[in-house]
Amino acid sequence: MKTIKYIAPILALAYISFTSCEDEPNGGNTSELKTIELTEGELVIAKQNNQFAWNMFSYANDIEGNTIVSPLSASYAVCMTADGANGDTRDEIYRAFGFENCDNADVNSYMQKLSSQLMSLDSKTTMAIANSLWYNETYSIRDSYISNLKSFYNADVKLLGANAVNDINNWCSKKTKGLIKNLLSPSDITTDIAAVLINALYFKGEWKEKFDKKDTFKGDFYSIDNTTSKVDFMSGKKRAGYTETETFKMASLDFGNGAFVARFILPNKDKTFNDCIEEIKTIGWERITRWYTTHTKYTVKIPKFTIANNLNMKPIYQKMGITSAFNSSADFSNMSSISSIYVTDAFQSNYFKIDETGATAASASGMAIGDGAPIGFTPIVLDRPFIFALTEQSTGAILFIGKVEKL
């Protein structure tokens, strides 16, 4: 009797861009700052999800060179996967997030709340989150699983047809305004694919205080390999968040009304990225961004840069404790009645560009299943390796984290 290996790929897609006010998404003046109100249970989920983001980046930091990951994109992909899992498989996924003592309803309601409210926080930004499930009808995908994805993730549900690759790529292109057109190649979908789940993020906004191009200058960037290069630095005196800890200084620049923030972390000269990450994980991202941060006007100098990478996320997830999901003992009985379904691969592709007008970023991630304020405010000059993050202010949700080692 022929043994069939069942594969259910789960893909998440994110696109983000920031533009100057010459291309205002919604026009008009900056809107009043809004926040996302969370229940007590959802507050725990938010905190743990941000810890998950820094855990993920700590492993991605092992990758040599400029690197970027999208924790929010990964969170949608993995949470939708967890909804289909059961037993030890689900427990492992939740432990990796720090959700082991959390109610599944709180997890789903938190992700749903982000999906429904992130796009309305700032009239100067345009944001959309979309999810979809593409499934093979011969693989007995459970109605209860489909219903759950519709209820909490507002997922489009479609069959995997003969033109599945084109259909999915067209869906991605539509959700990202034509910016990501070819996520899948023809070989990615075969007859033993059980399902494909996709999360799409789109964000477009403007800096609250733009950089003037006439202030951009050529300066030295001292790369991690001890080489020096001449790069373009944006420069300006901005009212921005200023953070100083034992291991780093951080500049936080707002977009629009301040609902979304770009954060630039510069390690002290005797500290490493790992030192910074460990301090963030120990103190807590929420405490650092709120209690350790004050707002004042000071000079920031940030290099213009572009990063693109393709990451194998399977070893990262495994190091975080998600292991049984990747072997034949996996339990995805909440997704399908087929007992041999398991995660065979996990990946993420990212792009991030920053200049005077803002930034443009994209991410495609997937899983295949077959107090203290500083005393002085010195300029922050990012002329050596640094970490950057893009976050939502009220929940701290982390859309992207990256590092620049060499320019």
N, C-alpha and C positions, 0 to 999 in steps of 0.2 A: 504493500500500500504506500503510495507516494505521500511524503510528509511535506506539508506546505508551511513555509514561514510567513506568518502574518505580520504585516508592518503597518503601523498607523502613524504617519508623519504629522507632527504638530509644528506649525510655522507661525512666527510672530513677526510683524513688519512695523517699523516706526519711521516716520519722516518728520523732521523739525526744521524750520527755517526762521530766521529773524531778519527783519529788514528795517530800513530807516523810514522816517515819516513821509518820504517822497512816495512811498507805496503803502499807505495806511490801509490795513485790512478793513476797518470799519469806519474810519474817519472820526472827526470830532476830537474833543479834548479827552485827556486821560480820565478814565472812570474812577469812581470810588473803589478803594481796595475791598474785595470780598474775601471771605474765608469759607472753608468747607467745615461744617459742624459735624463732629464725630461723636458717636456714643462711647460709653466707657469701654466696651468690648472692641470697638473699631479703633480707639486710641491705642490699645495694646497691639493690634494688627499693624497700624501705621508705624509704631516704634520698631517692632520686630522686622517689618518689611524694609525699613531703612538700614537696620543692622544687617539684614540679608544682603542688601546692596553693597555695603562695605566689605562684607565677607567675600562676596563674589569678586569684587575688585582686588582684594588682597591676593586671590589666586591668579587673577588676570595679570597682576603686577609681576608675576613670575615670567611672563612673556617678555622677551627682549625687544626693545624698541618702543616707538610711540604706539600707544594702545588705547582703545576706547571700548566701553561696554555700555549697554542700555539695560540697567536693572529693571526699569518699569516694563519694557518690552518682554524681558525674560519672566517677570512676575506674572504677566498675563498668560504667557505660554505655559508656565509651570502650574499656575493655579487652575487653568482649564484642564491640564493633564491630571492634576490631583482630584478633580471632580469625577474623573472616570476611574480612579484607582480605589483600592480597598485594602484592608488589612495592613500588613507590614509595609507594603509598597506606599500606601498613602501616609502611614506614620513616618516613614523616612523622609518623604517630601516635606511634610509639615515640620519635622525636626530641623531640617535644613533652613527653613524660614524662621524657626523659633515659634511655630504655631502649635506645638504639641499640646499645650494646655488651653488652646483656643477653640471656640465653637466654629464649626464649618460655616454656619449661617453668618457669623461676623466676618469671616474671610470673604465670602461672596458679596456681602453687603458693602464691605469696604471697597472692593474692586468695582462694584456697580456704582458706588457713590463717586469715585474718581471719574469713571466713564461719563456720568451724567452731569457733573458739575465743573470739571476742569475747564471745559470750553467756554463757560460763562463767567469766569472770574475777572476778566479784563476786556473791556470793549476795544482796546488797542491790539488785541491778539485774536487770531483765529485758530482754534484747536478742534480737532475731531478725533474720536476714538471709535474704531469699527472692528467687529469680530465676525468671523464666518467659520462654518463647519462644512467641509466637503467630504461626503462619505460614500463608500462603496456599499450598495444595498445588499450585497451578498454576505456581508460580514456582521449582520445582526447587531447593528448599533442600537442601543436601547433607547426607547421613546423617552424614558425618564431622564436620560443623560441629555438628549436633545432639548427637552423641555427646560432643564436646568440652565443650559447654555443660552437659551432664548430669554429666560427670565432674568438671569443675573448679568449676562454679557451681551444681551440684545443681539445675539449672533444671527447672521443670515445663514440659512441651512440650504445646501444645494447638493445634488448628486454629482459624483465623479463620473463624468461622461467621457466619450471618445476624445473630445477636445479639452480635457481637463486642464492641461498645462496652459493653453491659450486662455481658457476661461479664468483661471486663477491669476495669471499674469495681468489680464485685462482688469480684473477686480482690484488688484494691487495698484495698477496705474491710475485707475479712477480715484481710489481713496487717497493717493499721494499726489494728486494734481499732475499726473503724467511724469513724475520724477523717478519712480522705480517701475520699470516696464517689464523686466525680464528676471524675476525672482527665481523661477524654475526653468530648467532645461527639459527637453523631451524625455530624457532617461530618468528623471526624478519620480515619475509616476508610472508604475507598472501595474499589472493585474493583481499583485499581492498587497497592494496598498489598501488598508482598511479605511483610513480617514486622514484628512488634512484640516488642521485648524489654524486660522490666521488671525493675528491681532494687528491692526493698523493704527498708528498714531500720526497725527499731522498737527504741526504748530507753526504759526507764522506771527511774528510780532516785531516790535522795535525797541531799541535801547531807550530807557527813560532819559538818559543824558548821552547823546551821541558823541562820538569822537570826531573832531574836525580833521579832515584829511591834510590840511596844511600843517598840522602839528605832528604828523607822522614823520619819523626820521629813521635813518639807517643806524643800527647799533650792533654791538657784539652780543651773540648768544653763546654761552659756554656750555657745550653739550656734555653728556655724561661720559663720553669716551675721551674727554680732555681736548677735543677739537674746538675751534672757535669759528663761527660763521657770521657774516653780515646779514641781518634780517631787518624787515620793516617793523618798527615799534609804533603802535598807537599810543598817544600820550594825552593826558588831560587831568585837570583838577576836578574831581568828581565828588559829589556827596554820596558816599558809599559805606557799606558795612566794613568795619575794621576789626579783625580778630587777631589776638596774639596768645599763643599757648607756649608750653615748654619746648615744643618741637617745630612749630611753624607760625607763619603769619598768613592771614587770609583776607583777600579783598572780595567783597560781594557787591556786584553791580546789578541793579534792577532793570527789568524790562517793563515797559508800559506803566501800569499803576503799582508795580511791585509785587504782583501775585507770583511772578516767575523771576528767578534770580540765577545769575551766573556767578559761580564761586571759583576763585583762583587761589590755590594753596601752594605757598612757597616754603619748602622745608628750610629750617635753619642750616647754616653751612656745615655743621657737624652732624646733621641728621639725614636719614634716608626716607624714601617713600614708605617703607615698611614701618619706620618709627612713627610717622604721621598717621598711618592707617590704624596702628595699634592704639595710639592715643585717642583717636576718634572713636574707636570701638569701645575703649575703656571708659572714657568720659561720657560718651553718648552724643550722637549727631545733633539731637534736639537741644541739649545743654550748650553745645558749642555755638550753634547758630543763633541761639536766643540769649543765653546768660553771659556768654563769653564775647559777644559781639556788640559793638556800639556803632552808631552812625555819625559820621563827621565828614568834613570836606578835606580831601588830601589828594596827592598826586599818585596816579597809577600809570604804569607803562607796561603794555601788554603786546607781545609779538603777534603779528598776523601769522596764522598757520592753518594747514590742512592735514588731516589724518584720515587714512582709509585702512581698514584691516578686515581680515576674515579669521574668525576664531573657531576652534574646535571646543565647544562648550562641554562635551561629555566628560573629559577629565576634571574640569572645574566643578561640575555638579557632583561627580563622584567624590572628590576631595571634601566637598561640603556635606557628604553623608548620604547622597542619593545613589544607592548602589543596586538594590534588588530590582528597581525599575528597569535596569539595563540588562537583565538576563531573563532566561525563560521561566524563572520562578515568579516573575512579576504577576501581580494581581490587578488586572484592569476590568474586573467583573462589573463595576458600575458603568463602564462604557460599552462593553460588548459581552455576549454570551460565549464568545470564542476565547478559550482559556489560554491559548498560546501567544496572545498579543503582548509585546513588550517594547520598550524603547530601544531602538537600535542605534540611534545617533542623535547628536545635539550640536547646534552650530549657531553662529551669529556673524553677520556682516555689518560693518559700520562705516559711516563717513561723517566727518565733522570739519567745518571750515569757519574761521572767524576773521572778521575785518572791521573797518570803521563803522560800517552800517549794521553789523550784527554778526549772525552766524547761520550756517546751514548745516543740518545734520540729518543723517539717515541711518536706520538700523533694520536689519532683517535677522530675526533669531528664530530658531526652531528646534523641535525635538521630534525625532522619528521614533515611532513606537512599534511594528512588526518588530565764680562769677567774675570775674575780674576784668575790668576794662583796662586797656593799656594806658600808661602814663603819657606817652608821646606818640604822635602819629607821623612816623617817618614815611617817605614815599615807598610804595611797593613796586619794585622793578622786577619783572619776570624775565631776567636775563640768564637764567639757568634752569635746569629741569624742574617742572612743577606739575601739580595735579589740578584738574578742573572738573567742575560738576555743574549740572543744570538741574535746578530743583523747583518745586512748588512750595510757596512760603508757609501756608497754614498747616499742611500735613507733613511737610518736609520731604514729600515724595521725590525720589531721585530718578529723573528721566535718563540722564547720561552721567557717567564718570569716565574720565580719561587721564592719561599722563603724557607729557611731552618730554622726551629724553634728549632728542637731537633735532636741530633745525638747520 
